[in-house]
């Protein structure tokens, strides 16, 4: 058996190395406590847009509270309300339960838009990691259902392709934060017997969708040394070919999710500055 090879710490941006070394490896089999949808309101409103945010956790764990700083700062800096959604987790609640939950959060925000001072047609859907993958799938599902559409999608290192997890050759690389063995645990728990097959159910994995025309403008941020780099770049290019306006923000030497757990570092601050500038522009 070939042993796992760690991603050389020298490949990590020097500004991120200390935080990367200290970061604990998540236990993909442990569930975390969850609360209800969290709503962040700005002190001063700017415009009538909003953000629906979906947290990460490999489809297996997490909580809206883990993104408290990101959501609160985004609400404050952009002057918009941010709704951060929770959802059920695999393997106890496999596909489509988590997607159904974030679809319900979209419906809730649409139904309460008027009281929040939000234009239903000016809502951006965003997320990180598995949450970004659910966000991308939600955008596809809402597109096909018709009616009011998301204004844009704002995705950080989206987990969008179960075929990555099915590629066992990637197990030999010990990616920082989230490796392919954990990835397989997440996808197999989420999709069960459908995991890694030639075809996947609609909306189960966003990158599996063939027809991407009609999807909204998109921002995708990803580090070039993380597991999801190849699948994210491919999805961005396919969206572009389908006619979507896409910004692909590749961060050299950045491990998975660094913009959150290493948010006080200069690379994370710089990324969030760029990302929020894009979001501000998308909201007009």
C-alpha positions as CSV (number, residue, x, y, z in Angstrom):
1,X,0.0,0.0,0.0
2,X,1.3,3.5,-0.9
3,X,1.4,5.7,2.2
4,X,-0.2,9.1,2.2
5,X,2.2,11.9,1.2
6,X,1.6,15.2,3.1
7,X,1.3,18.4,1.1
8,X,4.7,20.1,1.7
9,X,4.3,23.0,4.2
10,X,6.6,24.9,1.9
11,X,3.8,25.0,-0.7
12,X,1.6,26.9,1.8
13,X,1.8,30.7,1.6
14,X,4.3,31.7,4.4
15,X,1.6,34.0,5.9
16,X,-0.6,31.0,6.4
17,X,1.9,28.4,7.6
18,X,1.6,29.0,11.4
19,X,-2.2,29.0,11.3
20,X,-2.2,25.9,9.1
21,X,0.1,23.9,11.4
22,X,-2.1,24.7,14.4
23,X,-5.4,23.8,12.7
24,X,-6.9,20.6,14.1
25,X,-8.0,18.0,11.6
26,X,-11.8,17.7,11.7
27,X,-13.3,14.3,12.6
28,X,-15.6,13.6,9.7
29,X,-17.6,11.1,11.8
30,X,-18.6,13.5,14.6
31,X,-21.8,15.5,14.4
32,X,-22.0,19.0,15.9
33,X,-24.8,20.7,17.6
34,X,-27.0,22.8,15.4
35,X,-29.3,25.8,16.0
36,X,-31.9,27.5,13.8
37,X,-31.4,29.9,10.9
38,X,-29.4,32.9,12.0
39,X,-30.2,36.4,10.7
40,X,-27.6,39.2,10.6
41,X,-28.9,42.7,10.2
42,X,-26.7,45.7,9.4
43,X,-26.7,48.8,11.5
44,X,-27.2,50.8,8.3
45,X,-29.0,49.4,5.2
46,X,-27.4,50.0,1.8
47,X,-29.7,49.0,-1.1
48,X,-32.3,46.2,-1.0
49,X,-30.2,43.1,-1.6
50,X,-29.5,40.1,0.7
51,X,-27.2,37.1,1.1
52,X,-28.3,33.5,1.8
53,X,-25.2,31.9,3.3
54,X,-24.6,28.1,3.7
55,X,-21.9,26.8,6.1
56,X,-19.5,24.0,5.3
57,X,-18.6,20.8,7.1
58,X,-18.2,18.1,4.4
59,X,-21.9,17.4,4.4
60,X,-21.4,15.7,7.8
61,X,-21.1,18.4,10.4
62,X,-21.0,22.1,11.1
63,X,-23.2,24.9,12.3
64,X,-24.2,28.4,11.1
65,X,-22.4,29.8,14.2
66,X,-19.0,28.8,12.8
67,X,-19.4,31.6,10.2
68,X,-20.5,34.2,12.7
69,X,-17.7,36.6,12.0
70,X,-17.9,36.2,8.2
71,X,-21.6,36.7,8.1
72,X,-21.7,39.6,10.6
73,X,-18.9,41.5,8.9
74,X,-20.4,41.0,5.5
75,X,-23.7,42.3,6.7
76,X,-22.0,45.3,8.3
77,X,-19.7,46.2,5.4
78,X,-22.2,45.7,2.6
79,X,-25.2,47.0,4.5
80,X,-27.4,44.0,3.7
81,X,-29.1,41.3,5.8
82,X,-27.5,37.9,5.8
83,X,-29.4,34.7,6.5
84,X,-27.2,31.8,7.5
85,X,-28.9,28.5,7.1
86,X,-28.4,25.2,8.9
87,X,-29.3,21.8,7.4
88,X,-29.4,18.1,8.3
89,X,-26.3,16.0,7.8
90,X,-25.3,12.8,6.1
91,X,-25.2,9.9,6.6
92,X,-28.3,10.0,8.9
93,X,-29.9,12.4,6.4
94,X,-28.6,11.7,2.9
95,X,-29.4,13.5,-0.3
96,X,-31.7,15.2,-0.9
97,X,-32.4,16.2,2.8
98,X,-29.6,18.8,3.1
99,X,-30.5,20.4,-0.2
100,X,-34.2,20.4,0.7
101,X,-33.3,22.2,3.9
102,X,-31.4,25.0,2.1
103,X,-34.2,25.1,-0.5
104,X,-36.5,25.8,2.5
105,X,-34.2,28.6,3.7
106,X,-34.4,30.1,0.2
107,X,-38.2,29.9,0.3
108,X,-38.2,31.5,3.8
109,X,-36.1,34.4,2.6
110,X,-38.3,34.9,-0.4
111,X,-41.5,34.8,1.8
112,X,-40.0,37.3,4.3
113,X,-38.2,39.6,1.9
114,X,-40.7,42.4,2.2
115,X,-40.4,42.6,6.0
116,X,-36.6,42.5,5.7
117,X,-36.6,45.3,3.1
118,X,-35.3,43.0,0.5
119,X,-36.1,42.7,-3.2
120,X,-36.7,39.0,-3.8
121,X,-34.8,39.2,-7.1
122,X,-31.7,40.7,-5.5
123,X,-30.7,37.8,-3.3
124,X,-27.2,36.2,-3.7
125,X,-26.7,32.6,-2.7
126,X,-23.3,31.8,-1.2
127,X,-21.4,29.3,0.9
128,X,-18.1,27.7,1.8
129,X,-16.9,24.1,1.0
130,X,-19.8,21.7,1.3
131,X,-22.1,24.7,1.9
132,X,-20.8,26.2,-1.4
133,X,-21.6,22.9,-3.1
134,X,-25.1,23.0,-1.7
135,X,-25.4,26.7,-2.8
136,X,-24.4,25.7,-6.4
137,X,-26.9,22.9,-6.4
138,X,-29.6,25.2,-5.0
139,X,-29.0,27.7,-7.7
140,X,-29.4,24.9,-10.3
141,X,-32.6,23.7,-8.7
142,X,-34.2,27.1,-8.4
143,X,-33.2,27.8,-12.0
144,X,-35.1,24.7,-13.2
145,X,-38.1,25.4,-10.9
146,X,-38.6,28.8,-12.5
147,X,-39.8,31.9,-10.7
148,X,-37.6,34.4,-8.9
149,X,-34.0,33.6,-9.4
150,X,-30.8,34.2,-7.4
151,X,-29.0,37.3,-8.5
152,X,-25.6,35.6,-8.2
153,X,-23.6,32.9,-6.5
154,X,-20.7,33.6,-4.2
155,X,-18.7,30.4,-3.6
156,X,-15.6,29.6,-1.5
157,X,-13.8,26.4,-2.3
158,X,-17.0,24.6,-3.3
159,X,-17.3,20.8,-2.8
160,X,-19.1,20.0,-6.1
161,X,-17.9,16.7,-7.6
162,X,-18.2,13.3,-6.0
163,X,-15.9,11.9,-8.7
164,X,-13.0,13.5,-7.0
165,X,-13.7,11.4,-3.9
166,X,-14.0,8.3,-6.0
167,X,-10.4,8.8,-7.4
168,X,-8.4,6.8,-4.9
169,X,-5.1,8.0,-6.4
170,X,-5.7,11.3,-4.6
171,X,-5.6,9.4,-1.2
172,X,-1.8,9.4,-1.5
173,X,-1.8,13.2,-1.1
174,X,-2.4,14.5,2.5
175,X,-4.1,17.7,1.6
176,X,-4.2,20.2,4.4
177,X,-7.5,20.5,6.3
178,X,-9.6,18.2,4.1
179,X,-8.1,15.2,2.4
180,X,-9.7,12.7,-0.1
181,X,-10.4,10.0,2.5
182,X,-12.5,12.5,4.5
183,X,-14.0,13.6,1.2
184,X,-15.0,10.1,0.4
185,X,-16.6,9.7,3.8
186,X,-18.7,12.8,3.1
187,X,-19.8,12.0,-0.4
188,X,-20.5,8.3,0.2
189,X,-22.6,9.2,3.3
190,X,-24.5,11.8,1.2
191,X,-25.1,9.8,-1.9
192,X,-25.0,6.2,-0.7
193,X,-25.0,3.8,-3.7
194,X,-25.2,6.7,-6.1
195,X,-21.7,7.8,-5.1
196,X,-19.1,7.8,-7.8
197,X,-21.3,6.2,-10.4
198,X,-21.4,7.0,-14.1
199,X,-24.5,9.2,-13.5
200,X,-25.7,11.0,-10.5
201,X,-29.2,12.3,-9.4
202,X,-30.0,15.8,-10.5
203,X,-28.6,18.4,-8.1
204,X,-26.7,15.8,-6.1
205,X,-23.3,17.2,-7.2
206,X,-23.3,20.5,-9.0
207,X,-20.3,19.7,-11.2
208,X,-22.3,16.7,-12.7
209,X,-24.7,19.0,-14.4
210,X,-24.1,19.1,-18.1
211,X,-26.2,22.1,-19.2
212,X,-25.1,25.2,-17.4
213,X,-26.6,27.9,-19.6
214,X,-28.9,30.4,-17.8
215,X,-27.0,30.3,-14.4
216,X,-26.2,33.6,-12.8
217,X,-22.9,35.5,-12.5
218,X,-20.5,33.6,-10.3
219,X,-17.6,34.1,-8.0
220,X,-15.4,31.1,-7.1
221,X,-12.4,31.4,-4.7
222,X,-10.1,28.4,-4.2
223,X,-6.6,27.7,-3.1
224,X,-4.2,26.1,-5.6
225,X,-3.0,23.4,-3.2
226,X,-6.3,22.1,-2.0
227,X,-8.3,19.0,-2.9
228,X,-11.1,20.9,-4.7
229,X,-8.8,23.0,-6.9
230,X,-9.2,21.0,-10.1
231,X,-13.0,20.5,-9.8
232,X,-13.6,24.2,-9.0
233,X,-11.5,25.4,-11.9
234,X,-13.2,23.1,-14.3
235,X,-16.7,24.2,-13.1
236,X,-15.7,27.9,-13.5
237,X,-14.5,27.3,-17.0
238,X,-17.7,25.4,-18.0
239,X,-19.9,28.2,-16.6
240,X,-17.9,30.7,-18.6
241,X,-18.4,28.6,-21.8
242,X,-22.1,28.4,-21.0
243,X,-22.3,32.2,-21.0
244,X,-22.1,33.1,-17.3
245,X,-20.0,36.0,-16.0
246,X,-17.4,34.3,-13.8
247,X,-14.6,35.5,-11.6
248,X,-12.3,32.6,-10.6
249,X,-10.1,33.8,-7.7
250,X,-7.2,31.3,-7.3
251,X,-5.1,31.9,-4.2
252,X,-1.5,30.5,-4.3
253,X,-0.4,28.4,-1.4
254,X,-3.8,28.6,0.3
255,X,-5.2,25.5,2.2
256,X,-8.9,24.7,2.2
257,X,-11.2,27.2,4.1
258,X,-8.3,29.5,5.1
259,X,-10.4,32.6,4.6
260,X,-12.4,31.5,7.7
261,X,-10.1,29.8,10.1
262,X,-7.1,32.0,9.3
263,X,-9.1,35.2,8.7
264,X,-6.6,37.4,10.6
265,X,-3.8,36.6,8.1
266,X,-3.0,38.9,5.2
267,X,-3.9,36.4,2.5
268,X,-7.4,35.9,4.0
269,X,-8.0,39.6,4.5
270,X,-7.0,40.3,0.9
271,X,-9.3,37.5,-0.4
272,X,-12.3,38.7,1.6
273,X,-11.6,42.3,0.4
274,X,-11.7,41.1,-3.2
275,X,-14.7,38.8,-2.6
276,X,-16.8,41.5,-0.9
277,X,-15.9,44.0,-3.6
278,X,-17.3,41.5,-6.1
279,X,-20.4,40.9,-4.0
280,X,-20.9,44.7,-3.6
281,X,-20.7,45.1,-7.4
282,X,-23.1,42.2,-8.0
283,X,-25.6,43.8,-5.6
284,X,-25.3,47.1,-7.4
